[in-house]
Amino acid sequence: MSKKFPNHPANPERICWGCDKYCPANAMMCGNGSDRTQHPYELFGEGWQDWGNDTATAPAEPADPAATGAPQGPLPPA
């Protein structure tokens, strides 16, 4: 089981976030690279966990099918 990923850690710069080991930045064990992996909060700021979750506010289908250019009615024979 993996560890719970924190949304806003107190000192994200002290830890490598590249795997479930969460090694100190100066003693990485996994060989994930020469630098530590930054926490998404450091990269994207406040509200990073909500990105891409806008589907609840967007309509599932357009109100007017003609607006999409979709064919209306049965297709003509080939």
C-alpha positions in Angstrom: 0.0 0.0 0.0 1.4 3.4 -0.9 1.6 6.3 1.5 -1.0 9.1 1.4 0.2 12.0 -0.8 0.0 15.3 1.0 -1.8 18.2 -0.8 0.3 21.0 0.8 3.3 19.8 2.8 5.0 22.1 5.3 8.5 22.0 3.7 8.2 20.3 0.3 11.8 21.3 -0.7 13.3 18.9 1.9 11.8 15.8 0.2 12.1 14.1 -3.2 8.5 13.3 -4.4 9.5 11.0 -7.2 8.3 7.7 -5.6 6.7 6.3 -2.5 10.0 6.4 -0.5 9.9 10.2 0.0 13.7 10.4 0.6 15.4 13.4 2.0 16.6 15.7 -0.9 20.2 15.1 0.1 20.0 11.3 0.4 17.9 9.8 -2.4 17.9 6.0 -2.4 15.9 5.2 -5.6 18.3 6.8 -8.1 15.4 8.8 -9.6 17.9 11.2 -11.1 20.5 13.7 -10.1 17.8 16.2 -8.7 14.9 15.6 -6.5 11.4 15.5 -8.0 9.4 18.6 -6.9 6.0 18.4 -5.3 3.2 19.6 -7.6 2.5 22.5 -5.1 6.0 23.8 -5.9 5.4 23.6 -9.6 1.8 24.7 -10.0 0.9 26.5 -6.8 -2.3 26.6 -4.8 -5.1 24.5 -6.2 -2.9 22.1 -8.2 -5.0 19.1 -7.2 -8.2 20.6 -8.8 -6.7 20.9 -12.3 -8.6 18.9 -14.9 -11.6 18.4 -12.7 -13.8 20.9 -14.5 -16.0 18.2 -16.1 -18.6 18.7 -13.4 -19.3 22.3 -14.5 -19.1 21.7 -18.3 -22.2 20.4 -20.0 -22.0 16.8 -21.1 -23.6 17.5 -24.5 -24.2 20.7 -26.4 -27.7 22.1 -26.3 -28.0 22.4 -30.1 -26.7 19.5 -32.1 -26.5 21.7 -35.2 -23.9 23.8 -33.5 -21.4 20.9 -33.6 -21.9 20.2 -37.3 -23.2 16.7 -36.6 -25.5 15.2 -39.3 -29.1 15.4 -38.4 -31.6 12.7 -39.3 -30.8 9.4 -41.1 -27.8 9.2 -43.4 -28.4 8.9 -47.2 -27.7 5.5 -48.8 -24.2 5.0 -50.1 
